[in-house]
Structures are given as C-alpha cells and as structure tokens.
Amino acid sequence: MDFQNKVIVVTGAASGIGLALAARFVAEGATVVASDRNEAHGAAKAQEIGARFVAADVGQEAGVQGLIESVLGQEGRIDLFCSNAGIAIGEGPETEDRHWDLIQRVNVMSHVWAARHLLPHMLERGDGYLLNTASAAGLLTELHSAPYAVTKHAALAFAEWLAITYGDRGIKVACLCPEGVWTPMIQNAPILQQTAISTDELVEKTLAVLRADGFLITTHETTLKSFQNKANNYDEWISKMRHLRTKAMALLAHHAAGSGEQRP
C-alpha cells in the first residue's frame, strides 16, 4: 500500500501507538482522521500533527458507526481504517462482569463494528485495508490480565477470519501484534518495559508490512519464536510461562512497593 493521498482513519489516536501512526501517515502524505474518546486531548494532538479529529467512543457501536459516517460524508472514502483503540483492565476470573464487558467491547467488538459498517463501502469499491491492533498476547498470552489475553486472542481470530473471507474480494487485512512498546499501556508492567521499543520503531515495522500488503505485524523477534515453541510443545511452553509469570508478578510487586501502590 502506498499512503500518499490515501484517506486513513486511526482510533485511539490521542496517545501512544495511535498517535504515532497518525503522525506518520500525515508525514507520508495521507489525509488522516484521528479519533479518540478523550476529545480535548485528542483534538489538540490531531491539530499538532495536521489531522482532522472526530471524537468517538469505540466501546459503543454508535461511536464506531458515527466515526465512519463522518469520514465517508466529508472525505468521501476510507482507504485504511486502523482500529487501534484498546484497554487493559482486570486480573483473573474474579474480575467484575462490567469490566469483562467493557474490555470485550473495546478490544473486540470495536473491530467487529468497524468491519460491519465499513465492508459494504469497501466491497462496493473492491478495495480497502483494515488494520486491527491486537497484541502479542493474541498469539501467546498476557501474564497479568485474563481479560486482556482473552480479548486479544479474539481480536486476532477476527482479523484472520476477515482476511480469509474477504481477501479474494479486494479487501486487505493486517493485524498488529506488538510486545512491549513505550506507551502508557505498560506503565504498570515492568516485565514488558525490559524489552520495550519506541513507538517510532513500531511504526517503521507496521508501515513495512502494510506497504507489502501483509497480514501479521510483530515487533520483537521473540514473538514468533515463542509462538513456534507454543505450537511445537504446548506443555513445555505453559511451564515456561508459569516461570515467567512468577518473575513478572515479583517485578510488579516490587514496582508497586516502590511507587506506593496497593495491590489486591
């Protein structure tokens, strides 16, 4: 994909990965529509990078639909939709149902709603690209939060399904599965900070795959190696993850103690 003169939408664009992607697409010559639930901060950042801003809560179908209708109404088309917004909440099965529902809406259903309202327009044109941000947790797991691990597995599965179902009809799909990236998302995950990369590095890796019309975007060499180990010997992989989780939780406890946080 060539980004110049393309109409690109990025959700979760007030900070982190979304903001970095939006800024780079502007620099590449695209018309960018940045969106976020945080209207004041998102609008200010969009103005800084030269993007149009549309406030939207992608945890609600009406928010996703309204964003898409705004862009189709003003820009006329959407060439690339980056469904990037995501949250990390909860711990184990004791996590309250309302939090399970919220993370399911933001991390999974936002992708479903985007496809629901975008595909008719893209299929009519016979062209379009969907970039869904999942996580390396979708290929592997997440050591702190069961809701995050579950929803990122689901996000990857949905992206795979879209690619399989619509690939022969001109629709391209990519799934971004990063490990640790220096964003607010990992501020309470010290084990991810040990190997975290910058958002600029992530953007370079993402654009390289999009230019090649590829599907899977990873950020660390360890991701696919661990994914292969998982497939080759599931029991051994789970054993290694147990050890890694013990280390991760010890680091988290130390981090919390140092910052004065209270852990349940």
C-alpha positions as a printed NumPy array, in Angstrom:
array([[  0.   ,   0.   ,   0.   ],
       [  1.157,   3.499,  -0.845],
       [ -0.027,   6.025,   1.741],
       [  0.155,   9.269,  -0.221],
       [ -3.258,  10.793,  -0.918],
       [ -4.993,   7.945,   0.924],
       [ -7.739,   8.568,   3.461],
       [ -6.69 ,   6.906,   6.721],
       [ -8.596,   6.691,   9.988],
       [ -6.845,   5.907,  13.279],
       [ -8.712,   5.229,  16.53 ],
       [ -7.103,   5.56 ,  19.94 ],
       [ -5.08 ,   8.384,  18.404],
       [ -4.72 ,  10.727,  21.385],
       [ -1.54 ,   8.996,  22.57 ],
       [  0.757,   6.016,  22.198],
       [  0.634,   3.802,  19.134],
       [ -2.387,   5.534,  17.631],
       [ -0.847,   8.984,  17.804],
       [  2.452,   7.738,  16.382],
       [  0.689,   6.019,  13.465],
       [ -1.473,   9.042,  12.725],
       [  1.511,  11.408,  12.742],
       [  3.486,   9.176,  10.41 ],
       [  0.601,   8.776,   7.96 ],
       [  0.308,  12.574,   7.794],
       [  4.038,  12.769,   7.076],
       [  3.562,  10.184,   4.313],
       [  1.071,  12.477,   2.582],
       [ -2.178,  10.874,   3.669],
       [ -5.388,  12.6  ,   4.691],
       [ -5.706,  11.443,   8.282],
       [ -8.727,  11.408,  10.541],
       [ -7.69 ,  10.824,  14.151],
       [-10.23 ,   9.656,  16.688],
       [-10.29 ,   9.113,  20.421],
       [-12.696,   9.113,  23.333],
       [-10.637,  11.859,  25.001],
       [-11.945,  14.782,  22.976],
       [ -9.909,  17.656,  24.41 ],
       [ -6.54 ,  15.893,  24.368],
       [ -7.234,  14.085,  21.098],
       [ -8.266,  17.242,  19.281],
       [ -5.156,  19.085,  20.476],
       [ -2.859,  16.281,  19.343],
       [ -4.621,  15.986,  15.988],
       [ -4.149,  19.701,  15.396],
       [ -0.454,  19.374,  16.226],
       [  0.129,  16.67 ,  13.609],
       [ -2.189,  18.056,  10.922],
       [ -5.039,  15.572,  11.164],
       [ -8.786,  16.095,  11.407],
       [-10.24 ,  14.942,  14.718],
       [-13.514,  13.13 ,  15.357],
       [-14.416,  12.232,  18.924],
       [-15.772,   8.697,  19.261],
       [-16.282,   6.062,  21.93 ],
       [-15.441,   2.843,  20.087],
       [-16.775,   0.848,  23.015],
       [-20.215,   1.604,  21.568],
       [-21.378,   0.624,  18.081],
       [-22.89 ,   4.072,  17.606],
       [-19.475,   5.603,  18.196],
       [-17.799,   3.497,  15.526],
       [-20.67 ,   3.99 ,  13.093],
       [-20.701,   7.747,  13.658],
       [-16.957,   7.997,  13.037],
       [-17.189,   6.069,   9.779],
       [-20.182,   8.09 ,   8.593],
       [-18.355,  11.339,   9.387],
       [-15.365,  10.336,   7.271],
       [-17.426,   8.981,   4.391],
       [-19.504,  12.147,   4.454],
       [-16.556,  14.565,   4.486],
       [-13.59 ,  12.736,   2.944],
       [-15.726,  10.528,   0.67 ],
       [-13.97 ,   7.215,   1.255],
       [-11.764,   5.293,   3.668],
       [ -8.698,   3.565,   2.222],
       [ -7.223,   2.319,   5.502],
       [ -9.034,   2.004,   8.813],
       [ -6.74 ,   1.485,  11.794],
       [ -8.878,   0.027,  14.559],
       [ -6.275,   0.689,  17.206],
       [ -8.042,   1.687,  20.44 ],
       [ -7.598,  -0.783,  23.269],
       [ -7.625,  -1.057,  27.048],
       [ -6.042,  -3.31 ,  29.68 ],
       [ -8.089,  -3.974,  32.818],
       [ -8.819,  -6.796,  35.214],
       [ -6.829,  -9.709,  36.559],
       [ -8.379, -13.169,  36.867],
       [-11.868, -14.699,  36.808],
       [-12.752, -12.558,  39.816],
       [-12.737,  -9.51 ,  37.526],
       [-16.191,  -7.971,  37.632],
       [-18.571,  -8.683,  34.762],
       [-18.827,  -4.987,  33.93 ],
       [-15.083,  -4.907,  33.289],
       [-15.225,  -8.077,  31.187],
       [-17.989,  -6.431,  29.177],
       [-16.075,  -3.168,  28.747],
       [-12.835,  -4.758,  27.572],
       [-14.761,  -7.052,  25.223],
       [-16.45 ,  -4.029,  23.677],
       [-13.278,  -2.014,  23.204],
       [-10.775,  -4.751,  22.341],
       [-13.009,  -6.977,  20.199],
       [-16.368,  -5.525,  19.263],
       [-14.857,  -2.243,  18.059],
       [-13.178,  -4.293,  15.292],
       [-16.435,  -6.088,  14.548],
       [-18.414,  -2.849,  14.358],
       [-15.768,  -1.238,  12.128],
       [-15.968,  -4.157,   9.694],
       [-19.764,  -4.187,   9.846],
       [-20.06 ,  -0.563,   8.796],
       [-17.022,  -0.357,   6.507],
       [-17.184,  -3.521,   4.453],
       [-20.214,  -2.565,   2.354],
       [-18.384,   0.563,   1.125],
       [-15.062,  -1.2  ,   0.622],
       [-16.63 ,  -4.154,  -1.159],
       [-18.509,  -1.803,  -3.467],
       [-15.196,  -0.197,  -4.415],
       [-13.399,  -3.547,  -4.489],
       [-10.628,  -2.069,  -2.385],
       [ -9.822,  -1.289,   1.245],
       [ -7.448,  -2.11 ,   4.073],
       [ -8.321,  -2.911,   7.686],
       [ -5.581,  -2.731,  10.309],
       [ -6.676,  -4.196,  13.64 ],
       [ -4.416,  -3.737,  16.627],
       [ -4.339,  -6.858,  18.781],
       [ -1.198,  -7.782,  20.741],
       [  1.477, -10.424,  21.012],
       [ -0.867, -11.602,  23.776],
       [ -3.17 , -12.751,  20.98 ],
       [ -0.51 , -15.142,  19.714],
       [  0.891, -16.017,  23.136],
       [ -0.778, -14.803,  26.333],
       [ -0.752, -11.986,  28.876],
       [  0.692, -12.691,  32.294],
       [ -1.255, -10.174,  34.386],
       [ -4.766,  -9.895,  32.947],
       [ -7.009, -12.738,  31.814],
       [ -9.491, -10.328,  30.153],
       [ -6.683,  -8.792,  28.117],
       [ -5.354, -12.18 ,  26.989],
       [ -8.821, -13.434,  26.071],
       [ -9.843, -10.348,  24.107],
       [ -6.565, -10.101,  22.212],
       [ -6.876, -13.75 ,  21.157],
       [-10.357, -12.903,  19.904],
       [ -9.157,  -9.789,  18.067],
       [ -6.528, -11.81 ,  16.211],
       [ -9.051, -14.542,  15.383],
       [-11.458, -11.987,  13.925],
       [ -8.733, -10.396,  11.805],
       [ -7.768, -13.839,  10.478],
       [-11.382, -14.547,   9.599],
       [-11.741, -11.263,   7.752],
       [ -8.559, -11.875,   5.766],
       [ -9.684, -15.363,   4.778],
       [-13.237, -14.369,   3.91 ],
       [-12.668, -11.125,   2.015],
       [ -9.137, -11.428,   0.672],
       [-10.342, -12.557,  -2.752],
       [-12.705,  -9.585,  -2.965],
       [-10.096,  -6.835,  -2.794],
       [-10.101,  -6.338,   0.975],
       [ -6.726,  -6.454,   2.693],
       [ -6.414,  -7.087,   6.419],
       [ -3.466,  -6.691,   8.777],
       [ -3.163,  -7.466,  12.465],
       [ -0.691,  -5.607,  14.661],
       [  0.612,  -7.825,  17.473],
       [  3.254,  -5.872,  19.394],
       [  5.092,  -6.883,  22.522],
       [  6.138,  -4.083,  24.888],
       [  6.035,  -0.575,  23.414],
       [  6.77 ,   2.589,  25.381],
       [  3.232,   3.857,  25.86 ],
       [  1.041,   4.463,  28.941],
       [ -0.244,   0.89 ,  28.488],
       [  2.924,  -0.631,  30.019],
       [  3.467,   1.807,  32.878],
       [  2.43 ,  -0.897,  35.356],
       [  4.025,  -3.831,  33.531],
       [  7.744,  -3.705,  34.39 ],
       [  8.482,  -7.032,  32.699],
       [  7.364,  -5.527,  29.372],
       [  9.472,  -2.444,  29.991],
       [ 12.616,  -4.58 ,  29.957],
       [ 12.394,  -5.115,  26.194],
       [ 10.053,  -2.284,  25.178],
       [ 10.634,  -0.471,  21.897],
       [  9.712,   3.076,  20.942],
       [  6.545,   3.947,  19.055],
       [  8.762,   5.119,  16.184],
       [ 10.24 ,   1.622,  15.884],
       [  6.771,   0.121,  15.91 ],
       [  5.603,   2.498,  13.19 ],
       [  8.515,   1.517,  10.937],
       [  7.701,  -2.166,  11.317],
       [  3.997,  -1.541,  10.759],
       [  4.402,   0.516,   7.619],
       [  6.825,  -2.011,   6.131],
       [  4.183,  -4.758,   6.377],
       [  1.387,  -2.501,   5.113],
       [  3.483,  -1.489,   2.107],
       [  3.861,  -5.179,   1.281],
       [  0.117,  -5.808,   1.821],
       [  0.995,  -8.276,   4.565],
       [ -1.13 ,  -9.612,   7.405],
       [  0.845, -10.213,  10.602],
       [  2.852,  -7.388,  12.152],
       [  5.132,  -8.238,  15.081],
       [  7.642,  -6.026,  16.823],
       [ 10.036,  -8.432,  18.56 ],
       [ 11.924, -11.46 ,  17.237],
       [ 10.903, -13.341,  20.371],
       [  7.211, -13.279,  19.453],
       [  7.252, -15.762,  16.596],
       [  9.916, -17.886,  18.266],
       [  7.699, -18.274,  21.309],
       [  4.666, -18.855,  19.092],
       [  6.534, -21.681,  17.35 ],
       [  7.551, -23.147,  20.716],
       [  3.934, -22.986,  21.797],
       [  2.822, -24.926,  18.718],
       [  5.634, -27.478,  18.95 ],
       [  5.228, -28.344,  22.637],
       [  2.271, -26.776,  24.403],
       [  3.023, -28.335,  27.798],
       [  6.614, -27.115,  27.78 ],
       [  5.513, -23.658,  26.689],
       [  2.957, -23.419,  29.505],
       [  5.614, -24.489,  32.002],
       [  7.914, -21.712,  30.778],
       [  5.065, -19.223,  31.007],
       [  4.452, -20.224,  34.616],
       [  8.053, -19.379,  35.456],
       [  7.827, -16.138,  33.513],
       [  4.591, -15.191,  35.302],
       [  6.252, -15.741,  38.681],
       [  9.014, -13.363,  37.614],
       [  6.521, -10.851,  36.2  ],
       [  4.416, -10.771,  39.37 ],
       [  7.513, -10.353,  41.55 ],
       [  8.609,  -7.401,  39.418],
       [  5.122,  -5.945,  39.605],
       [  5.06 ,  -6.242,  43.413],
       [  8.46 ,  -4.527,  43.618],
       [  7.263,  -1.792,  41.251],
       [  4.087,  -1.262,  43.269],
       [  6.031,  -1.11 ,  46.536],
       [  8.399,   1.442,  45.085],
       [  5.59 ,   3.66 ,  43.851],
       [  3.428,   3.274,  46.929],
       [  0.656,   1.454,  45.04 ],
       [ -1.526,  -1.126,  46.738],
       [ -2.06 ,  -4.481,  45.048],
       [ -5.033,  -6.707,  45.945]])
